[in-house]
Amino acid sequence: CARALYLEVPASKLVLLQALFENYEGLGTVRTLDAKRSMVCVITTSSMLEECKLALEAIQSLTSWRVWEDRAEARNYLKDVCF
């Protein structure tokens, strides 16, 4: 089952977050869900979820991401992904 982590990222840091996260090859994929609101989703597998969270924690100070708090709204973007 795929897992999704929904994040809010300052627009000025979005490309940086994607570039840094891509360095963790095979860990997950970053998708922009709402560019105007700087909402992104990191899609990973259940088996890689903890490693994905650790990678995000490692780049948090550089990218200033925060968890997208409105989970009901977030779920509307990717209805087929498990939480």
C-alpha positions as CSV (number, residue, x, y, z in Angstrom):
1,C,0.0,0.0,0.0
2,A,1.3,3.5,-0.8
3,R,1.5,6.1,1.9
4,A,1.1,9.8,1.5
5,L,2.6,12.6,3.7
6,Y,1.0,16.0,3.0
7,L,3.0,19.1,3.5
8,E,2.9,22.8,3.2
9,V,6.1,24.3,1.9
10,P,6.9,28.0,1.4
11,A,6.8,28.7,-2.4
12,S,10.4,29.8,-2.3
13,K,11.5,26.5,-0.9
14,L,9.4,24.1,-3.0
15,V,12.1,23.4,-5.6
16,L,14.7,22.9,-2.9
17,L,12.5,20.4,-1.1
18,Q,12.0,18.4,-4.3
19,A,15.7,18.5,-5.1
20,L,16.9,17.5,-1.6
21,F,14.3,14.7,-1.4
22,E,15.3,13.3,-4.7
23,N,18.8,12.7,-3.3
24,Y,17.2,10.0,-1.2
25,E,16.8,7.8,-4.2
26,G,14.0,5.3,-4.1
27,L,12.6,6.7,-0.9
28,G,9.5,8.4,-2.3
29,T,8.2,10.9,-4.8
30,V,7.3,14.5,-4.2
31,R,4.2,15.8,-6.1
32,T,2.9,19.3,-6.1
33,L,-0.8,19.2,-5.4
34,D,-1.7,22.9,-5.2
35,A,1.1,25.3,-6.5
36,K,-0.8,28.4,-5.5
37,R,-1.0,27.2,-1.9
38,S,2.4,25.4,-1.9
39,M,0.9,22.1,-1.0
40,V,2.8,19.0,-1.8
41,C,2.5,15.3,-1.1
42,V,5.4,12.8,-0.6
43,I,4.3,9.4,-1.7
44,T,6.2,6.4,-0.4
45,T,5.6,2.8,0.5
46,S,4.5,1.5,3.9
47,S,7.9,-0.2,4.3
48,M,9.8,3.0,3.6
49,L,7.5,5.3,5.7
50,E,9.8,5.7,8.7
51,E,12.9,6.3,6.5
52,C,10.9,8.9,4.6
53,K,9.9,10.7,7.8
54,L,13.6,10.7,8.9
55,A,14.6,12.2,5.5
56,L,12.0,14.9,5.8
57,E,13.1,15.7,9.3
58,A,16.7,16.0,8.1
59,I,15.7,18.7,5.5
60,Q,13.1,20.5,7.5
61,S,15.4,23.3,8.7
62,L,16.4,24.0,5.1
63,T,12.9,23.8,3.5
64,S,10.6,25.0,6.4
65,W,8.0,22.4,5.5
66,R,5.1,21.7,7.9
67,V,2.5,19.1,8.1
68,W,-0.7,20.0,6.1
69,E,-3.1,20.1,9.1
70,D,-6.4,19.8,7.2
71,R,-6.3,16.0,6.6
72,A,-9.8,15.9,5.2
73,E,-8.9,18.4,2.5
74,A,-5.6,16.6,1.8
75,R,-7.3,13.3,1.3
76,N,-9.4,14.8,-1.6
77,Y,-6.2,15.2,-3.7
78,L,-5.2,11.5,-3.7
79,K,-8.2,9.4,-2.9
80,D,-6.5,6.0,-3.7
81,V,-3.6,6.4,-1.3
82,C,-3.7,4.9,2.2
83,F,-2.9,6.9,5.3
